[in-house]
């Protein structure tokens, strides 16, 4: 790796993760100032030369929208400083759930964010577990879409999986769960039939598959309010499951989600550090994606294939 040609920067959203990524790459994060003017506007200044450099900017774009604005400003600053390429490394892509026009007079915000990143100067996107596969098509620049599946497979693979079954919390997660079940040695699979009657109030109504006497592993891309997983857990236990454990890439944990999940009958909740979260001890576990993202960055920089990391 030609270290003087690669520059890695981060904003304020995931500083600890960015530090861990830079350590695995073998050098320090680039110097950048991200603060505010007296009127509250965000100020960005890259404090070192990036002319001709291969720039990587690590930033999740979760709420508040300041995180997205920071990323756009850093991209623009690097572009105007004549960086040769700008790759935005987005552990959590905010606004991904607004990926379609499902009501009259609403925006497709995930597409808008994609356009903004391209216009700001991003040459390439490196993202982890996008909420919807079609978001890759929203970009007119290359997108490398990674999954946390290998981390979960390694974590749970150390256990005796004889009684385990992989459960998709809804039909939309079936493909992801099926791939995970295959990776874990062709584990059996079930699907929760969920119908959303009101906004943010999903209801698990039925179960496709047999879970009686099984240890269930619910796999999802993110946890927001926790309602879906709690209701799915209740259904699985009612159907005779021994226990329920959860693996989700992004711990959004909006509202009182952490308290609700802590009090729920879920045995264990495993997430990644794509978002910074201080979680109570007990049932919560956090796996680091620093190794996965640093390897992807290294391969992109060296012009190597990233496809083997997609599995």
Protein Blocks (a to p, Z undefined) as FASTA:
>chain_A
ZZklpccdddfklmmlmmmmmmmnopacddddddddfkopacdddfbdfehiacdddddf
bdcfklmmmmmmmmmmmmmnopabdcdddfbaghklmmbcfbghiacfklmmmmmmmmno
pabdcdehifblklmmmpcbdcddddfklmmmmmmmmpcfklgccddfbfklmmmmmmmm
mmnopaacdddddddfbghiacdfbdcdjfehiacddddfbdcklmmmmmmmmmmmmnop
abdcdddfblnkgajlmmmmmmpmbfbdcddfkbccdddehjbccddfklmmmmmmmmmm
nopafklmmZZ
